[in-house]
Amino acid sequence: MSDTADDYSYDYEYLFKIVLIGDSSVGKTNLLSRFTRDEFNPDSRATIGVEFATRTLEINGKRIKAQIWDTAGQERYRAITAAYYRGAVGALVVYDISNSDSYESVSRWLKEMKEHADANIVIALVGNKSDLEHLRAVPTEEAKNFAAEHNLLFTEASALNADNVEFTFHQLIKSIYEMVSKRKFDMDGAEGSGNRDLNSKTITLTPAPKDKKVSKNSNCC
């Protein structure tokens, strides 16, 4: 269940910042709205700057709040969105299976992330719009092999019909939790129990700012 506008009590044990990146029109915003609100807007427009939504779920008995940032894919917003990599512990790199150019851009997005994000960020490669199988331009095996080569999680999904959307996000969040749990175990003797900095190899738990509602005039498909 997605958080409601009034649900800002800190009834969670972890807060994970996740970024959605990829070319414009690959479907990042609708993946986000499908996961957080089970909604799809076929008339959505390109995201302007950065927006986010949250969802709280349970992983291995722990309540985890995922704060997911939807970044604009257009080149003119790149300088703005680069700052939003800071503090992210997970990322979904999204391409459109019917658009080979969006897949070719994945390497560029990974390079940009490497320059701005934490070295231990957990990354998933997502081929969106799997409902467009009849227009497929990116072979599944090719993308899967690319993901394996770069140590990325991999799924294909459809925000339109909700196929694999839950699995895609759950897989990423669970992998982040396992990474964070290992860091906390490794740093068991470190000072503090909850508000540790990510740079000290553990996650930072901070209050989540109020969710932004994604408007019809600022969405990307």
N, C-alpha and C positions, 0 to 999 in steps of 0.2 A: 504494500500500500504506500502511495506517495504521501509525503508530509502535507499537511494542510497549512494555510496561511497563518493559523494561530498556534501551530505546533512548534514552539521554539524552546520548550523545556529541554534540558540537557540529559535526555533519557537515552543516551548512547554512550558507548565506551570508546569509540574511535570515530574520528572525522577524517575522511580521505578526500583530498582534492584531486579530481580527475579532469583532464582536458580532452575535448573532442577536436581533432584537427583533420585537415584534408581540403581539397579544392572546393571551390564554391559549387553548389548544386549537387553534391554527392549524397545529400540526405542527412547531414549531421543533426540538424534541428529536429527533424521528425524522428530520428532514432532516440534523441533525448526525450521528446514529448511522449513517444510510445512507451519508453521505460518508466518515466516518472509519473505520467498521468493516463497512460493507455489511450492516447489520442494521436490522430494523424490528420494533418491539414494539407490537402492536395493543392491548395492555392497559396501555399506559403511562399514568402519572398526571401531574398538573401539577408542573412544576419548582418546587422550594422554593429561593428565593434565586437563586444563580448557580452553574453548573457549566461545565466546559470539557473539550474533547478536542483532540487535535492530529493533524495529518497532514502529512507532508513530501512534496513533489512537485517536479518540475522544470519551470521556466518559462524559456524562452529560454536554456537551458543553465545556469541557476542553480538551486541547491537551495534551496527556500523552505519554511520550516516555518510552517504556518498554525496559530495558537493561537486556537481558535474558542470563544467564550463564549456559553453558552445562558442567557439571562436570563428570569426569571419574568415572565409577562404580567399577573399579577394586580395590581390597584391597590395593595394593601397592601405590596407589595415594591418599589414605585417608588423610594422614598427610598434603599433599599439598592442597587438596581441602577444608579442614576444615576451613582454613583462609578465604575462599570466602563466607562463611555465613555472615561475618561481613558486616553490612550495608544493608543486604537483607530485603525487606519488604514483599516478597512473595516467595512461593516455590511450585513447582509441584513435588510430590512424585510419581514416575512412576513405574508400574509393568506391566508384560506381562500376559494377561488373560489366555494364554496357558501354563504358567510356574508357577506352584504353589510355587516353591522355591523363585521366585522373589517377590511374594506376601507375603510370610512368612518373607522376609527381611524388609518389610515396617516398622515394629515395631522398628527394629534396626536403620533404617534411621531416624525415628522420634525421637528416643532417642539421636542420634548424633546431630540432629538439635537443640534439646532442650538445649544441652550443649554448642552450639556455636552461635546460632542465637538469635536475639531479641525476648523477651518473647511474643511480640504482632504480630509476623509475621503471615501472612495469608497463610494457607496451603490448597492445593487441592490434593486429592488422584485421580490418573488417571490410569485406566486400559487400556493400549494401546493394539493395534493389535486386535481390535474388529472384524476385517475381518476374524480372525481365530476362528469363532464361533464353527466350527466343531471340533476344538481341545481344546475347553474351559476346563480349569482346575480350574478356580476360579469362583464360582457362583456370579452373579451380586448382589444378595440380601445380601450375606455374606459380600462382600466388602462395599456395601452401609451401612449396619448396623455398620461395623467397623468405617467407616468415621463418621457416626452420633455420635457414642460413643466417638470419639476423637475430635469432633467439627471441622471436615474437610469438605471442599467442595468435591463433588464427581462427576466424569464423567467417561464414557468409550469412547474411541476414536480410530481412525485408522489413523496413519500417511500415510499409503499406499493409501487409497482411500479418505482421507481428512475428513472423517466423524467425526463430533463433535470437530475438532481441533480448529476452530475459537471460538466456544462456550466455550471450555475449558479455553482458554487464556482470552477471554473477561470476563468470569465469575470471574476469579481470579483478573484481573486488576480492574474491577469494584468494587469488594469487598475491594481491597486495597485502592482505591480512597475513598470509603465510610468511611473506617477506618481512613485514613489520614485526611479527611475533618472533622470528629468528633474530632480528636485530635486538629486540628487547631482551631475549634470552642471552645473547652475546654480551649485552651491556648491563647484565643483571646487577652489577655493583655500581653502576653509574648513579649520580645524585639525582634525586627527584623520582616521582612515580607517575606523573601524568603529563606535565607540560614540558616535555623534552623537545629540543629542537631537532629538526630533520637532519641537520648537518652533524649532529652527534650520533647519527645512525639509528635514530628512532623517530617515530612519527610525532608531530606536534598536534595536540588536541586543543582546538580553539573554538569559541562560540561561532556558530554559522550565522552570517548576515542574512537578512530577510530575503527570501526567494524572490527573484524577479519573475513576473509573469511574462511569458513569451507572447507577444502580440501578433496578430495576423499580418501586421504591416512590417514586421521586422524578422520574420522567420526565413530560414532557407529550407528547401525541401529535404 
